[in-house]
């Protein structure tokens, strides 16, 4: 016989299970940074272009700034200088820098940029738990990074030889799992 004054614990258990599931899902979204990453020795500036479905490009600026104790600061701004993402990387861990909300897509893009800057010969040692497969289209190789069957990103590195008749700097093409396509082009550091 059930008494009306005895509370039913089933809804509380359901909420507790949901909370525990969300907590474990958050833990599963770990960073994919090389084991031995040392940031750049000097400030690097890059033009980032998000290629939209209509083929247009939304440009932004990325500055990678070395910090003390082998940390790096990654700042992405729109063309007017307003920050889109500000993250710091220290000892393989990302942290937000300032009052901007967390930006998981920017973090994933920055991790793909780190992979693109890492020499290909070092990928097996730098990413031991990651499978890198190669796909060739149009004579250029695309490197697809995945972990435990989940796509991390794909990278098409710039051609190693200059294309005759072009004055554009070489760019790296990155595709994230959300199908966003990015062009990464170095900016001149000369005044």
Backbone torsions as a table, in degrees:
resi	resn	phi	psi	omega
1	UNK	NA	128.4	-177.5
2	UNK	-94.5	133.6	177.6
3	UNK	-96.3	142.6	-178.8
4	UNK	-67.5	-22.0	-176.8
5	UNK	-86.9	-5.7	177.2
6	UNK	-89.5	120.6	-177.5
7	UNK	-70.4	149.3	176.8
8	UNK	-90.0	120.4	-175.2
9	UNK	-90.3	-2.4	-177.6
10	UNK	-62.4	-44.5	178.0
11	UNK	-62.7	-36.7	178.7
12	UNK	-65.6	-38.9	177.8
13	UNK	-65.2	-40.3	179.4
14	UNK	-62.9	-43.8	178.1
15	UNK	-64.6	-39.0	178.5
16	UNK	-64.1	-42.1	177.4
17	UNK	-64.1	-41.1	178.2
18	UNK	-63.0	-44.2	179.1
19	UNK	-62.7	-42.6	178.9
20	UNK	-64.9	-39.3	177.8
21	UNK	-63.3	-45.3	178.6
22	UNK	-63.3	-38.8	178.3
23	UNK	-63.3	-43.6	179.3
24	UNK	-68.8	-34.8	177.0
25	UNK	-65.4	-37.5	177.0
26	UNK	-65.6	-35.4	178.1
27	UNK	-70.2	-28.2	-178.4
28	UNK	-71.3	-22.4	-179.2
29	UNK	-85.3	69.8	-177.7
30	UNK	-89.9	162.8	180.0
31	UNK	-72.5	153.2	176.6
32	UNK	-120.9	80.8	-179.0
33	UNK	-117.7	141.0	-180.0
34	UNK	-56.1	152.3	-179.3
35	UNK	-58.6	-45.0	-177.5
36	UNK	-115.3	72.6	179.6
37	UNK	-95.3	123.5	171.1
38	UNK	-118.5	124.2	-175.7
39	UNK	-64.0	178.8	-179.8
40	UNK	-67.0	153.9	-180.0
41	UNK	-82.8	-17.9	178.0
42	UNK	-138.7	167.1	-178.2
43	UNK	-63.2	135.5	176.4
44	UNK	-117.3	140.4	177.4
45	UNK	-122.5	136.1	-177.3
46	UNK	-135.4	147.0	170.3
47	UNK	-95.6	124.3	175.9
48	UNK	-106.0	131.9	177.8
49	UNK	-124.7	116.9	174.2
50	UNK	-86.6	116.3	-178.2
51	UNK	-85.3	117.7	-177.5
52	UNK	-82.9	171.7	-178.3
53	UNK	-60.4	-31.2	-179.4
54	UNK	-82.2	0.6	179.3
55	UNK	90.0	-1.8	176.9
56	UNK	-78.2	162.0	179.8
57	UNK	-118.4	132.3	172.9
58	UNK	-102.5	110.3	-173.9
59	UNK	-87.9	149.3	171.6
60	UNK	-148.1	169.1	-179.2
61	UNK	-112.7	136.6	174.8
62	UNK	-119.8	127.2	175.5
63	UNK	-118.2	127.2	176.4
64	UNK	-110.3	117.4	-172.1
65	UNK	-118.4	124.7	176.6
66	UNK	-69.5	144.0	179.2
67	UNK	-123.5	177.8	178.0
68	UNK	-68.4	157.2	175.7
69	UNK	57.7	41.6	175.0
70	UNK	60.6	28.7	175.0
71	UNK	-97.2	157.9	175.5
72	UNK	-133.3	147.9	176.5
73	UNK	-111.6	129.9	-178.3
74	UNK	-114.5	119.3	-177.3
75	UNK	-125.8	119.5	176.4
76	UNK	-110.7	127.2	-179.1
77	UNK	-126.5	158.8	174.0
78	UNK	-80.2	175.4	-177.0
79	UNK	-60.0	-21.9	178.8
80	UNK	-89.1	-3.4	177.5
81	UNK	96.9	0.2	177.9
82	UNK	-74.5	132.8	-176.9
83	UNK	-69.4	135.9	173.7
84	UNK	-101.4	-34.7	178.6
85	UNK	-154.2	138.3	173.7
86	UNK	-138.4	112.7	-178.9
87	UNK	-130.4	150.0	173.3
88	UNK	-115.9	139.9	178.2
89	UNK	-116.8	120.6	179.5
90	UNK	-142.3	125.6	-179.9
91	UNK	53.3	41.1	176.4
92	UNK	77.2	8.7	-179.2
93	UNK	-122.0	136.6	177.6
94	UNK	-91.4	144.8	172.1
95	UNK	-141.8	148.6	178.6
96	UNK	-70.7	147.2	-177.4
97	UNK	-120.6	103.0	-178.2
98	UNK	102.0	-156.8	-172.5
99	UNK	-102.2	9.6	177.6
100	UNK	-73.1	146.1	177.0
101	UNK	-69.3	159.4	177.5
102	UNK	-57.0	143.3	-177.4
103	UNK	-129.8	87.4	-175.7
104	UNK	-61.9	-33.5	179.4
105	UNK	-67.1	-39.7	177.7
106	UNK	-64.9	-41.3	178.4
107	UNK	-60.4	-43.9	179.8
108	UNK	-66.3	-39.3	176.6
109	UNK	-63.1	-43.4	179.9
110	UNK	-64.1	-37.5	177.5
111	UNK	-65.5	-37.1	176.7
112	UNK	-67.1	-36.3	177.8
113	UNK	-65.0	-39.6	176.4
114	UNK	-60.4	-43.6	178.9
115	UNK	-62.8	-39.7	179.9
116	UNK	-66.4	-30.2	179.7
117	UNK	-83.7	-16.0	178.4
118	UNK	-80.0	130.1	179.2
119	UNK	-56.6	138.7	-177.9
120	UNK	-54.5	-35.9	-178.5
121	UNK	-65.6	-19.7	-179.2
122	UNK	-95.3	-5.7	-178.4
123	UNK	-56.8	-45.4	-178.8
124	UNK	-59.3	-39.4	179.3
125	UNK	-78.0	-35.3	-177.5
126	UNK	-74.8	-33.0	-178.1
127	UNK	-125.8	68.9	-173.9
128	UNK	-67.0	-26.9	-178.8
129	UNK	-95.0	10.8	-175.6
130	UNK	-115.0	137.0	176.9
131	UNK	-96.4	127.1	178.0
132	UNK	-114.5	117.1	177.2
133	UNK	-111.9	158.2	-177.0
134	UNK	-117.3	135.2	174.8
135	UNK	-126.7	136.0	-179.0
136	UNK	-114.4	126.5	174.3
137	UNK	-142.1	133.9	-179.2
138	UNK	64.8	25.4	178.5
139	UNK	81.8	-3.1	178.8
140	UNK	-115.7	141.8	-177.7
141	UNK	-85.5	140.3	171.8
142	UNK	-114.1	130.0	-178.3
143	UNK	-103.9	122.1	-175.4
144	UNK	-106.8	118.5	-179.4
145	UNK	-98.5	129.3	176.4
146	UNK	-143.1	155.6	179.5
147	UNK	-139.3	126.3	179.9
148	UNK	52.0	41.6	178.0
149	UNK	77.6	3.1	-178.6
150	UNK	-107.0	127.9	178.9
151	UNK	-66.7	130.6	175.8
152	UNK	-95.4	-51.8	178.9
153	UNK	-176.0	167.5	170.4
154	UNK	-127.6	148.3	-174.9
155	UNK	-131.0	132.4	168.4
156	UNK	-115.2	111.0	-177.3
157	UNK	-74.8	156.5	177.8
158	UNK	-66.1	155.6	177.4
159	UNK	-60.8	142.4	-178.9
160	UNK	-77.5	-19.4	177.2
161	UNK	-113.2	146.0	-179.4
162	UNK	-68.5	141.8	177.5
163	UNK	-84.3	122.7	-178.4
164	UNK	-60.2	139.7	176.4
165	UNK	83.2	4.3	177.9
166	UNK	-115.6	142.6	177.7
167	UNK	-111.8	4.2	179.9
168	UNK	-76.2	141.6	177.0
169	UNK	-69.4	154.2	-179.5
170	UNK	-65.5	143.7	179.3
171	UNK	-126.6	152.6	177.5
172	UNK	-102.1	137.7	-179.8
173	UNK	-105.9	126.0	-178.2
174	UNK	-125.1	134.5	174.1
175	UNK	-121.2	127.8	179.4
176	UNK	-94.9	166.4	-178.8
177	UNK	-60.2	-24.5	177.6
178	UNK	-80.8	9.7	178.6
179	UNK	71.6	11.1	174.3
180	UNK	-72.3	137.5	-177.4
181	UNK	-112.7	130.7	-175.7
182	UNK	-124.8	142.6	170.8
183	UNK	-112.1	127.3	179.7
184	UNK	-112.3	116.6	-176.7
185	UNK	-124.4	127.4	178.9
186	UNK	-69.0	144.2	174.1
187	UNK	-101.9	148.0	-179.3
188	UNK	-63.9	137.2	177.1
189	UNK	-95.5	-1.1	178.3
190	UNK	-79.8	144.5	179.5
191	UNK	-69.9	NA	NA
